[in-house]
Amino acid sequence: MSEHRRKPPQPQSGGRAAARRGTSGSSAGRRAAPRNSTESPADSYGAQESGPEDRPYGSRAEARRAAQRTGAGRRRAADGAGRGGSGGGGRRSGGAGDMSGPGRGRGRGPAAKKRFVDYPRSGKYGWRRWVPSWRLVTGTFVSFLGLLMGAAGIAYAMVGVPDEKAAAMAESNVFYWADGSQMASTGGEKNRQNVKFGDIPRSMQDAVIAAENATFYDDKGVDPMGIGRAVYNMALGGDTQGGSTITQQYVKNTYLDQSQTVSRKVKELFISIKVGAEVDKKKILTGYLNTAFYGRNAYGIQAASQAYFGVDSKHLTPEQSVFLASVLKGPNLYNPDGGVGAMATPEANRERAEKRWKWIFDRQVEVGAMSAEDRTKYTKFPAFVKQKSSLAGQSGYLVDTAKEFVAKKAGLKPEELEKGGYHVYTTFQKDKVRELEKAVNATKKDFLDKKKRPETDNLVQFGAASVDPENGKIVALYGGEGQEAGHYSNNANTTGVPVGSTWKPYVLAAAMKYGTLRSKGVPLSPLTKYNGNDLIVINDQNGDPIKDAKGRPFRQKNESEKVWGDVTLFDAMQDSINTPFVQLGIDVGLSKTRSVTKDLGILESSFDKGNLNNASFSLGTSTPSAIRMASSYGTFANSGKHYEPYSVTQVKHKDKPLPGFEAPKQKRALSAPIADNVTKVLENVVQNGTAKGIKDIGFPVAGKTGTTDKNKSAWFVGYTRELSTAVTLFRTDPKEGKLLSMNGTGGVPSIHGGDIPAELWQDYMAQAMKGVNPKPFPEPDEIGEIFEESPSPLPTPSATETEEEEPEPTPEPTPSPTKSEVKPSPKPSQTCEPGDWGCGSGNGSGENTGGNENEGAENGTTENGGADGGGSDSGGSDNGGGDIGGASPGTSAPGQPGGNANAGNNNGGSANTGNNNGGADNGGLFGGTETP
């Protein structure tokens, strides 16, 4: 090629010029300048293999600036410059050539194409690349807002105004027996009658608006501030209601789907907005009051007015209107009849309703709907008419028990269940429920005479429950006289009635499992001996006397002053002697007993909170329900395998099964040797002890009696391998909800677990076990070692002022290692068998009509170890001696010494020396319900 056609030299620069030279040199086959090349023009236009630039960069900074001017990224320019060279002279020239080579000088090529969304940001590096620009933030927000508005517009156009008449088409809830036949139909919108706006009194309108949505006539169907308050309250764990306007609640009432999904909530929001914009406010208010649930199976204001007050809605007084507005907050918790769940007792519900009733009147003054002068006129809470129930007899209690179980398992509120459409399949067996009710009614007829003994035979309550030990199914229960009779609390599923000596088997089981401090954790045999005398001093685990509140040694009271001496736990259970089990409970550790009872299914919430750390806890001051007691004893029957009690096997909503209703899984609560040994001990209670009145029932039975302080409750819990049943008897003041003494009830001085409750149990079980081939209880393996208490003095302690005042026990002391093992003293003589009606002094009077248990002080020792006000049933007899109440001659249990014949011991009764402070005596009877 001639020299005059050769391409003129290009000026040295960065950016595209350098890139073009690099590309041209590469395509022509030129090489980068050697390390020591010069920068002379001759070198620049010499042979093809050399390709130096005329104006090389002086530094890397220049290269970066050049790259910025061409729009390239800083990093690529810097990278290209860095790769091109870092020195001066000829090295820089070589660097420029290197930058123009393939794959290297990209930063100095053509300007990078701008992106629509500049993120991560170009032209920035380090952390600044990841900080969005204000343009990006603004654009994103505007775009999102536009999309949201577009979606909202589409959703608003798609939803329709609901038809309130659709709510009236809701199905009832149908409940089925265990055999699949229909038991009851309830719920749904059956009891509902629409009224016009003119039939709703102004007092009702004002009350509802003031309480639920003060801005009702001004808002657009939703209240953003209200929603914000609701979210805030929920975040703080407070009231979860208050975010919905009347319009939203009306819309929600017209939908059967009560799911808590986001899609449903969004749909409800848009419908509410549309209804608020298109429907007249008076029509919305009328529709809301016509579709709301008020309790007593009443939907709508007209049905509610009739259900609570027996009047039409247009005749409601202001007091009545405000009550109906109050109950709208949640009928389950504000209906004074009571509701479903532990918190929904009649007493608690009435207290809540009265409080809200007063608040709504004050709120009307606050929002200007009522003058302060008019407010002073309304001070008397309205009276109600007697509730009419379509669920007669036990059906109401069965349905409530099942509803509570469903609500808990499915996460539904009781009000949501009342919307209807649910098919509930229960575990209840029709024949057993009827036999149990029949047995209770027969007992009432034979035992009670309200006309002859109104002061003692009125207000007596029965409760019972029957559970299958092999799977936990609740097969029968007795809850009371019926909701149609005004009795709404379910006696089978309520807490508040102390269980007395039926608690002692749990203490024995704990001793078999954990041993005591003196046994160094070695399990105790039931043949271990303890001092059974009356008023013995109870020692802590250090061996020191437990002190009462006055600093004196605490002495535990038995029901009688009989001198028992050292007795085996086997015999102590048979005769229900208190002192051995109080000392045993301390030796084992009360926390161990609590652990065992929880494993057996007793809810910790039913433990007597005031007795968690004192001796009386071992005597049954706790208040489990009859269902839980039957279930826990069923674990003994099932050799220690426990199933949680349950009442529902399947639930369908619109033919779709709901999850979560699988049968409970088996868990090992006790080892088989422990459970079977407890059963052996309780078999002896039936054959030779306080429950021997039912020993001839005709099949193997184990069980335990229980009687409480001042004769306020009596229990019998017994079982076969196939069925476990608990029966309770108590009196209660319906106004104050407190337990009353049963002394004199039925014409006898005192009631005990071994008579009326055990007899009722026998009447029911004899029928319930028909057609069943009963299995014998397993013969237990020997368990534990025999430890013996120190010999105790034989004479009965003399009655002193200190003993009569009966000091209180103190909290359980901290254990420390001790051990004492000595031989027992001979068993003292006894006066008569506790099972004999003609034995003992009733109510301390010396009469020959005492009860048949030695457990009068069983749980009346909450604070001071007092004796039962019902007297000493088997301690002292005016008619001379008899066989011992323990192991009589010829009736000794295997491996035990025979009994001794008795000489007379005319100690008389211990009359009302007790001081009841146990259980629910002062805390109200119905502490709530337990969900089976």
Residue, then its C-alpha position, 0 to 999 in steps of 0.5 A: m500500500s502506498e504511503h500517501r494512502r495510508k490512514p492519517p494518525q488519530p489523536q490520542s483520546g479515550g472512549r470510542a476513538a480508542a475503541r475504534r483504533g483498538t478494533s482496527g488494529s486488531s483486525a489488521g493484525r497489529r500487536a500492542a507495542p512492546r514494553n520498551s517502545t517509544e512514542s515517536p511518530a516513526d513508531s506510530y506509523g511503522a510496521q503493522e505489528s506496532g500500534p502505539e497511540d499518539r496521546p496516551y493517558g497520563s494516569r488511570a484517573e484520566a481513563r476513568r474520566a474519559a469513560q464517564r464522558t462516553g457514558a460507560g460505567r465507572r467500573r468498566a472504564a476503571d477496569g479497562a484502564g487498570r488492565g491497560g497499564s499503570g505506569g508511564g512512558g511506553r507502558r501507558s501506550g501499551g496499556a492503551g493498546d491492551m484496553s482496545g483488545p478483544g474482551r477488555g476495553r468494554g468500558r471505552g466502547p459505545a455508550a451503554k443502553k439505558r434501562f427502563v428501570d435503572y436498578p441497581r443504579s448505573g453510574k454508582y458503585g458500592w452501597r449507593r448502587w442499591v439505594p433507589s432513586w426518588r424517581l424510582v420510588t415515586g414511580t413504583f408507588v404511583s404504579f402500585l396505586g394505579l394497579l390497586m385502584g384498577a383492581a378495586g374498581i373491578a372488584y367494586a363492579m363485580v360484587g353485588v348487593p346481598d339479599e338479606k332474605a338469603a340468610a333465612m335459608a340457612e340450614s340448621n345444625v344437625f347432631y347425631w347419636a353414635d349410631g348415626s340416628q338424629m339426636a337434635s336439630t338446632g341453630g340456623e335461622k329458623n327462629r326469625q321474623n323480619v320487621k319493618f323499620g317502623d317497628i324498631p323503637r328509637s331507643m333500640q336504634d340509638a342504643v345499637i348505633a351508640a354502642e356499635n357504630a356512632t358514625f353510622y349515618d355519616d360513614k361510607g360503609v367502612d370506618p378506616m379509623g375503626i379498623g385501625r383501632a381494631v388492629y391496634n387492639m389486636a396487636l396489644g392482645g386486647d378486644t378483637q372487636g370494634g373494627s366493623t361498622i353496622t354495614q359490615q356486620y350486616v353484610k357478614n350476617t348475610y353470608l353463610d361462609q364464616s371462614q377467616t380467609v383474606s379473600r373473604k375479608v376483602k370481599e366483605l370490605f368491597i360489598s360493604i362499600k357498595v352497600g354503603a353507597e347504594v343502600d339507604k341507611k335505614k334499610i341497612l340498620t333494619g337488615y342488620l337488626n333482622t339478621a343479627f343473632y341475640g342468643r336463646n336461638a333468636y335471630g332478629i330483633q322480633a324473635a329476640s324480643q319475644a325470647y327474652f321479654g315476651v313482647d313484640s319489638k315495637h313495645l321494647t322499653p329503653e332498658q330492654s332495648v339497651f340489653l338487646a344492644s348489649v348482647l349483640k357484642g357476643p351472645n355466648l358471653y353476654n347472655p345471662d343464661g350462660g354459654v359454651g366455654a369456661m368463661a361463659t358461666p351464668e354468673a360471669n355472663r350476667e356480670r358482663a351484660e350488666k356492665r355493658w348495659k350501663w356503659i351503653f346508656d353512658r355512651q348514648v349521653e357521650v354521643g348526644a343520643m340521650s341527655a344526662e338528665d334522661r340517663t338518670k332514669y334508667t338504673k334497673f337491669p331488666a328481668f327476663v321471661k323463662q327461656k323456652s328450649s326445644l332441646a328437652g332433657q339431656s339433649g341441651y347438655l349433649v348439644d352444648t358439650a359437642k358444640e364446645f368441642v367443635a368450636k375448639k377443634a375447628g376454631l369457630k366462635p359459638e356464634e358462628l356455629e349458630k349460623g347453621g349448616y353443620h352436621v355433627y356426629t357425636t360419641f353419645q350412646k342413646d341407650k346409655v344417656r337414657e339409662l343414666e337420666k332414668a337412674v338420676n330421676a329414680t334416685k331423686k324420687d326416692f331420696l328427695d322430698k322438697k315439700k317435706r324438707p324444703e330447706t334441705d332438699n331444694l337446690v340439690q344437683f346431680g351430675a354424671a359422665s360415662v367414658d369408654p376407657e379403651n378410646g376416650k369416647i364420652v358415651a353418656l352424661y347427665g347435666g341437670e334437670g334440663q334447660e327447659a326447666g331453667h337449669y343451663s349449667n352442665n353439671a357433668n362438664t362444670t368445674g367448681v365442685p371439690v372431688g374429696s377423697t376421689w383424689k387419693p388414688y392419684v397420691l398413691a399412684a404418685a408414690m408408686k411412680y416416684g417414691t418418697l424422699r425417705s425411700k430415696g426414690v424407690p417406688l412405694s408398695p401399697l403395703t407401706k404403713y403410715n400413721g392413721n391416727d387423728l390430729i397427728v402432726i404433719n412433718d415436712q420432708n426434713g422431718d420437721p413439723i409443718k407450721d400453721a399461720k400462728g407458728r404452731p405445728f399443723r395437725q391433720k383432722n380425720e373425720s373421726e377420732k378413732v385410733w388407727g395406729d400405723v395402717t397400710l396405704f391399702d387399708a387407709m384407702q379402704d377406709s378413706i383415712n386422711t392423715p396417711f395420705v396427707q403425710l404421703g403427699i408431702d413425702v412424695g412431693l405435691s408437685k409429683t401428684r400434680s404431674v401424675t394427675k395431669d398425665l391422667g387427663i386432669l386439667e391444671s386449670s381445675f387445681d385448687k389454686g389456694n392449695l397447690n403448696n399445702a397438705s390439704f391438696s392431697l385430700g381433693t380440694s381441686t374441682p375437675s369435672a365429672i367427665r375428667m374424673a371418669s376419664s382419668y379413672g378410665t386410665f386405671a381401667n386401661s392399665g395406664k393407657h390414656y385417651e383424651p375424652y372427646s364427644v365428636t367423631q366427625v363434622k361436615h359443613k355443606d357435606k364437606p368434612l372439617p379437619g381436626f376431628e381424628a380420634p385422640k392418640q393413645k399415650r402412656a400415662l402410667s406403667a401397667p404395674i402402677a395402674d393395675n396396683v391402683t385398681k387392686v387397691l380400689e377393688n378392695v374399696v368396693q369389696n371391703g371399704t367405704a363403697k362396699g354397698i355396691k359390691d354385689i353388682g355382679f361384675p368386677v368393679a373398682g372405685k373410690t368414694g369422696t366427701t367434702d368439708k361440711n358435706k357440700s359435695a359427695w362423689f363416687v367414681g368407679y369403673t369396669r374394664e369397659l366403662s368408667t363413670a363418675v357421679t357427683l352430688f351437691r347443693t348450690d345457691p343459684k343466685e350466688g353460685k356457692l356450694l351449700s351444706m347437704n347436712g340433713t338432705g334426704g332426711v339423713p345427717s350427712i351425705h357421703g360418696g358411698d351411699i347416694p352417689a354410689e347407689l346411683w352409679q350402681d343403678y346406672m351401671a347395672q343397665a349400661m353393662k347389660g349385654v357386655n361380657p365383662k373382663p376381669f381386671p389384670e392381676p398386678d405385678e408386685i411393685g415397690e418396697i414396703f416402708e414403715e412410719s415411726p410408731s405412733p402413740l395409741p391414745t387419741p389426743s385429748a381435745t385442747e384449745t389448740e386442736e379445736e382451733e385447728p391451725e392452718p397448713t403452711p406451704e410445702p417445704t423444700p425437701s431434703p434427704t432423710k430416711s426413717e424405717v422402723k417397725p409398725s406398732p400393733k393396729p388399734s381396735q376399732t368400733c364399727e364398719p364405716g359402711d354400716w348406716g347404724c354406725g357412728s354419730g351423725n353430725g357429732s350428735g351421737e345418733n346411731t345413723g351415721g354415714n358409711e365413710n371415714e372421710g368427713a374432713e377430706n377437703g375441708t382442711t384447706e386451711n386448718g385441717g378441720a373436721d367435717g361438719g357432717g360429723s364422724d361417721s364411723g368414729g365412735s358408736d353408742n351401740g358398742g363395738g363391731d368389726i373393724g372397718g378395715a380388714s375384718p377377720g377373714t376379709s384380709a387382702p392377700g399379703q396383709p395381716g388380718g383385722n382385729a376384733n373391736a371393743g367399743n370405743n364411744n368417742g362420739g362424733s366430732a361436731n362441726t369443728g371444721n372450717n371450710n375453706g376448700g375448693a370453690d366454697n368462697g369462689g363461686l360454684f361454676g368456675g367454668t367448664e372443661t372441654p372434653 
